[in-house]
Amino acid sequence: MAIELSKSQSQLSRIFKQWRRNRRAVVGAFILIFIIFMAIFAPFVTRYEPQKQNMRNRLQPPSSEHVFGTDQFGRDTYSRVVYGARLSLQVGFFSIGMALLIGCTLGLVAGFYGGMLDNVIMRFVDILMALPGFLLALSIVAALGPGMQNVVLAIGVSYIPSFARMMRSAVVSTRELDYVDAARSLGAKDRRIILTHVLPNSISPIIVLTTLSMAGAILSAAGLSFLGMGAQPPTPEWGSMIANSRPFIRVSHWAVTIPGLAIFTTVMCLNLVGDGLRDALDPRLKNVG
C-alpha cells in the first residue's frame, strides 16, 4: 500500500511539473481562479445590486462610478457581469457534473462487460449523438420550457455521449492489460477490479474532457440564453445580457462587448487549462491537432 501511494504521489508530482511548464495553461488557470473568486464573492466586490434600475443613468459609458457603464435600464454592467459569472460557472459545473456521472458510468459498464450490454448502451449513446450537441440541448429546452434548470439538464444530456464514448474507449484498452488479468486470476471481484485497477488508469482523458466540456457548456448556456431559452430577465446572465442590449449596440456598445468578452475569456482560459492537462497527462498528444 505504501509503495502504491508513493508511486501515485510521484506521478501526480510529475504531471504537475509538466503542466506548470505550459505557460499558457498557467496564465489561463490564474485568470480562471480570479473569475471564480469574483463570482464567489460577488456581493463584496460590487457596489450595486445587479437588478437595481435607475433610468436616470441609462446607457451611461464606463466611468469611475460605473466601471463598465450601464445598460438600457440604468443597471450597473460591472455588477451584472460579475453576478453573471456566478450563474455561468454554476451551469457549467452542474451540467458537466451530471454528464460526467452518467456518461462515465455507462461507458465504464459498457467497456468492462462488453457483449449485449455494450451494444445496448452504445446504441443509446448513438441515438443521442444523432443530433449536434447544441441542437439537442435546444430541442430539450424547447420541449421542457425556458429556465436555467432546464438548461442545465439539456446541456448535461447533450454531453453524456462524449463522456460515455471516451470512458468506454479507455476501459476497453485497460481491461486487457496484464495487471487486470492478474487480479482476475487471484479471484478479485469485478467491483474491486473496476475501482482499483480499471477506473484509476482510465481517468486521465476524462479529466481533460471535463475541462474542455465545461468551456463548451458555458458557451452553450450563453447561446441558449441569447435565444431566450435560458435565463429570463432580469436575471444577470452573459448571453441574455448580450441579447437584451443588442438593440442599443450603436449607442452603448459596452453593454454588449463586455459580456461577450467575459464569455470569451472564461472559455479561452478553460481551453488553455484543458490543453495543458492534455499535454501533461499524455505528452504524446502535445503536437497533435
C-alpha positions as CSV (number, residue, x, y, z in Angstrom):
1,M,0.0,0.0,0.0
2,A,2.8,2.4,0.9
3,I,4.6,1.6,-2.4
4,E,1.4,2.3,-4.4
5,L,0.8,5.6,-2.5
6,S,4.4,6.6,-3.2
7,K,4.0,5.9,-6.9
8,S,0.8,7.8,-7.1
9,Q,2.3,10.8,-5.4
10,S,5.3,10.6,-7.7
11,Q,3.1,10.5,-10.8
12,L,1.0,13.5,-9.6
13,S,4.2,15.4,-9.0
14,R,5.4,14.6,-12.5
15,I,2.1,15.7,-14.0
16,F,2.0,19.0,-12.1
17,K,5.6,19.8,-13.1
18,Q,4.8,19.0,-16.7
19,W,1.7,21.1,-16.6
20,R,3.5,24.0,-14.9
21,R,5.9,24.3,-17.8
22,N,3.0,25.2,-20.1
23,R,2.9,29.0,-19.5
24,R,-0.4,29.5,-21.4
25,A,-2.1,26.9,-19.2
26,V,-0.7,28.5,-16.0
27,V,-1.9,32.0,-17.1
28,G,-5.3,30.6,-18.0
29,A,-5.5,28.9,-14.6
30,F,-4.7,32.2,-12.8
31,I,-7.3,34.1,-14.8
32,L,-9.8,31.4,-14.2
33,I,-9.2,31.4,-10.5
34,F,-9.7,35.2,-10.5
35,I,-13.0,34.8,-12.3
36,I,-14.1,32.1,-9.8
37,F,-13.1,34.3,-6.9
38,M,-15.1,37.2,-8.3
39,A,-18.1,35.0,-8.8
40,I,-18.0,33.6,-5.3
41,F,-17.5,37.0,-3.6
42,A,-19.8,38.9,-5.9
43,P,-21.7,40.7,-3.1
44,F,-18.4,42.0,-1.7
45,V,-16.7,43.2,-5.0
46,T,-19.7,45.1,-6.4
47,R,-21.2,48.4,-5.4
48,Y,-24.7,48.0,-6.9
49,E,-27.4,45.4,-7.0
50,P,-27.4,43.7,-10.4
51,Q,-31.1,44.1,-10.9
52,K,-31.5,47.6,-9.5
53,Q,-32.8,50.0,-12.1
54,N,-32.0,53.7,-12.4
55,M,-33.5,55.2,-15.6
56,R,-31.6,58.5,-14.9
57,N,-28.3,56.7,-15.5
58,R,-29.4,54.6,-18.5
59,L,-26.8,53.9,-21.3
60,Q,-24.0,55.6,-19.4
61,P,-20.5,55.0,-20.7
62,P,-17.7,53.5,-18.5
63,S,-16.8,55.9,-15.7
64,S,-15.4,56.0,-12.2
65,E,-18.9,55.5,-10.8
66,H,-19.8,52.7,-13.3
67,V,-16.7,50.9,-14.4
68,F,-18.3,49.1,-17.3
69,G,-21.1,51.6,-17.8
70,T,-24.8,50.9,-17.6
71,D,-27.4,49.2,-19.7
72,Q,-30.8,50.5,-21.1
73,F,-32.4,50.3,-17.6
74,G,-29.6,52.0,-15.8
75,R,-28.3,48.8,-14.2
76,D,-24.6,48.6,-13.5
77,T,-23.0,46.5,-16.2
78,Y,-20.0,45.5,-14.0
79,S,-22.3,44.1,-11.2
80,R,-24.3,42.2,-13.8
81,V,-21.2,40.7,-15.4
82,V,-19.8,39.6,-12.0
83,Y,-23.1,38.0,-10.9
84,G,-23.5,36.5,-14.4
85,A,-20.1,34.8,-13.9
86,R,-21.6,33.0,-10.9
87,L,-24.6,31.7,-12.9
88,S,-22.5,30.7,-15.9
89,L,-20.0,28.8,-13.8
90,Q,-22.8,27.0,-11.9
91,V,-24.3,25.9,-15.2
92,G,-21.0,24.6,-16.4
93,F,-20.3,22.8,-13.1
94,F,-23.7,21.1,-12.6
95,S,-24.3,20.2,-16.3
96,I,-20.9,18.7,-16.8
97,G,-21.1,17.0,-13.4
98,M,-24.3,15.3,-14.5
99,A,-22.8,14.3,-17.8
100,L,-19.6,13.1,-16.1
101,L,-21.5,10.9,-13.6
102,I,-24.0,9.3,-16.1
103,G,-21.7,9.2,-19.1
104,C,-18.8,7.6,-17.3
105,T,-21.0,5.1,-15.6
106,L,-22.4,4.0,-18.9
107,G,-19.0,3.9,-20.6
108,L,-17.5,2.0,-17.7
109,V,-20.1,-0.7,-17.7
110,A,-20.2,-1.0,-21.5
111,G,-16.4,-1.2,-21.8
112,F,-15.8,-3.6,-18.9
113,Y,-18.5,-6.1,-19.6
114,G,-18.9,-5.8,-23.3
115,G,-21.3,-8.1,-25.2
116,M,-25.0,-7.4,-25.4
117,L,-24.8,-4.8,-22.6
118,D,-22.2,-2.9,-24.5
119,N,-24.3,-3.0,-27.7
120,V,-27.4,-1.7,-25.9
121,I,-25.7,1.1,-24.1
122,M,-23.7,2.3,-27.1
123,R,-26.8,2.2,-29.4
124,F,-28.5,4.5,-26.8
125,V,-25.4,6.8,-27.0
126,D,-25.5,6.8,-30.8
127,I,-29.2,7.9,-30.7
128,L,-28.1,10.9,-28.5
129,M,-25.3,11.7,-30.9
130,A,-27.7,11.7,-33.9
131,L,-28.2,15.5,-33.3
132,P,-25.4,18.0,-32.7
133,G,-24.9,18.8,-29.1
134,F,-26.3,22.3,-29.1
135,L,-29.2,21.4,-31.3
136,L,-30.1,18.5,-28.9
137,A,-29.9,20.9,-25.9
138,L,-32.1,23.4,-27.8
139,S,-34.6,20.7,-28.5
140,I,-34.8,19.6,-24.9
141,V,-35.2,23.2,-23.6
142,A,-37.8,23.9,-26.2
143,A,-39.8,20.8,-25.0
144,L,-39.4,21.5,-21.3
145,G,-39.6,25.3,-21.4
146,P,-37.2,28.1,-20.8
147,G,-35.3,28.3,-17.5
148,M,-31.8,27.7,-16.1
149,Q,-32.7,24.3,-14.5
150,N,-33.8,23.0,-17.9
151,V,-30.7,24.5,-19.5
152,V,-28.5,22.5,-17.0
153,L,-30.5,19.3,-17.7
154,A,-30.4,19.8,-21.5
155,I,-26.6,20.6,-21.7
156,G,-25.9,17.7,-19.3
157,V,-27.8,15.3,-21.6
158,S,-26.0,16.6,-24.7
159,Y,-22.6,15.9,-23.2
160,I,-23.4,12.3,-21.9
161,P,-22.4,10.7,-25.3
162,S,-18.9,12.3,-25.2
163,F,-18.1,11.0,-21.7
164,A,-19.6,7.6,-22.4
165,R,-17.6,7.0,-25.5
166,M,-14.4,8.4,-24.0
167,M,-14.7,6.2,-20.9
168,R,-15.6,3.1,-22.9
169,S,-12.6,3.6,-25.1
170,A,-10.3,4.0,-22.1
171,V,-11.7,1.0,-20.3
172,V,-11.6,-1.3,-23.4
173,S,-7.8,-0.6,-23.7
174,T,-7.2,-1.1,-20.0
175,R,-9.3,-4.2,-19.2
176,E,-7.0,-6.5,-21.2
177,L,-3.7,-5.4,-19.5
178,D,-1.6,-7.8,-17.5
179,Y,-2.4,-6.4,-14.0
180,V,-6.1,-6.7,-14.7
181,D,-5.7,-10.4,-15.7
182,A,-3.6,-11.0,-12.7
183,A,-6.3,-9.5,-10.4
184,R,-8.8,-11.8,-12.0
185,S,-6.6,-14.8,-11.6
186,L,-6.3,-14.0,-7.9
187,G,-10.1,-14.1,-7.6
188,A,-10.7,-10.4,-7.3
189,K,-14.4,-9.4,-7.8
190,D,-15.4,-7.1,-10.7
191,R,-16.2,-4.2,-8.3
192,R,-12.7,-4.3,-6.9
193,I,-11.0,-4.6,-10.3
194,I,-13.0,-1.7,-11.6
195,L,-12.4,0.6,-8.6
196,T,-8.8,-0.4,-8.0
197,H,-7.3,-1.1,-11.5
198,V,-9.5,0.0,-14.4
199,L,-11.0,3.3,-13.3
200,P,-7.8,4.9,-11.9
201,N,-6.0,4.1,-15.2
202,S,-8.8,5.3,-17.4
203,I,-9.4,8.7,-15.7
204,S,-6.7,10.8,-17.5
205,P,-8.6,11.5,-20.7
206,I,-11.8,12.1,-18.7
207,I,-10.1,14.9,-16.7
208,V,-9.1,16.7,-19.9
209,L,-12.6,16.2,-21.4
210,T,-14.2,17.6,-18.3
211,T,-12.2,20.8,-18.5
212,L,-12.9,21.3,-22.2
213,S,-16.5,20.3,-21.9
214,M,-17.1,23.0,-19.2
215,A,-16.0,25.6,-21.7
216,G,-18.5,24.2,-24.2
217,A,-21.2,24.1,-21.6
218,I,-20.8,27.8,-20.7
219,L,-20.8,28.7,-24.3
220,S,-24.0,26.6,-24.9
221,A,-25.7,28.2,-21.9
222,A,-24.9,31.7,-23.2
223,G,-26.2,30.7,-26.6
224,L,-29.5,29.3,-25.2
225,S,-30.0,32.4,-23.1
226,F,-29.3,34.6,-26.1
227,L,-32.1,32.8,-27.9
228,G,-34.4,33.4,-24.9
229,M,-34.4,29.8,-23.8
230,G,-32.2,30.2,-20.7
231,A,-32.1,32.8,-18.0
232,Q,-35.1,35.2,-18.1
233,P,-35.0,38.9,-17.4
234,P,-33.9,40.5,-15.1
235,T,-31.6,37.6,-14.1
236,P,-28.0,38.6,-15.0
237,E,-26.6,36.1,-17.4
238,W,-24.0,36.8,-20.1
239,G,-26.0,35.5,-23.1
240,S,-29.2,37.2,-22.1
241,M,-27.3,40.5,-21.4
242,I,-26.0,40.5,-24.9
243,A,-29.4,39.7,-26.3
244,N,-31.2,42.4,-24.3
245,S,-28.6,45.1,-25.1
246,R,-28.2,44.3,-28.8
247,P,-30.8,46.9,-30.0
248,F,-28.6,49.6,-28.3
249,I,-25.2,48.5,-29.6
250,R,-24.7,51.6,-31.6
251,V,-25.1,54.0,-28.7
252,S,-23.8,51.7,-25.9
253,H,-21.5,49.0,-27.3
254,W,-20.0,48.3,-23.9
255,A,-23.3,46.7,-22.7
256,V,-22.8,44.0,-25.4
257,T,-19.0,43.8,-25.8
258,I,-18.2,43.4,-22.1
259,P,-20.4,40.3,-21.5
260,G,-19.1,38.9,-24.8
261,L,-15.5,39.4,-23.6
262,A,-16.4,37.7,-20.3
263,I,-17.7,34.6,-22.3
264,F,-14.6,34.7,-24.5
265,T,-12.1,35.0,-21.6
266,T,-13.7,32.2,-19.5
267,V,-14.0,29.8,-22.4
268,M,-10.5,30.6,-23.6
269,C,-9.0,30.0,-20.1
270,L,-10.8,26.7,-19.7
271,N,-9.5,25.6,-23.1
272,L,-5.9,26.6,-22.2
273,V,-6.1,24.7,-18.9
274,G,-7.5,21.7,-20.7
275,D,-4.8,21.8,-23.3
276,G,-2.2,22.0,-20.6
277,L,-3.7,19.0,-18.8
278,R,-3.8,17.0,-22.0
279,D,-0.1,17.7,-22.7
280,A,0.9,16.8,-19.1
281,L,-1.2,13.6,-18.8
282,D,-0.2,12.3,-22.3
283,P,2.9,14.1,-23.8
284,R,2.4,12.1,-27.0
285,L,-0.6,14.3,-27.8
286,K,1.3,17.5,-27.4
287,N,1.8,18.2,-31.1
288,V,-1.4,16.6,-32.2
289,G,-4.1,18.9,-33.7
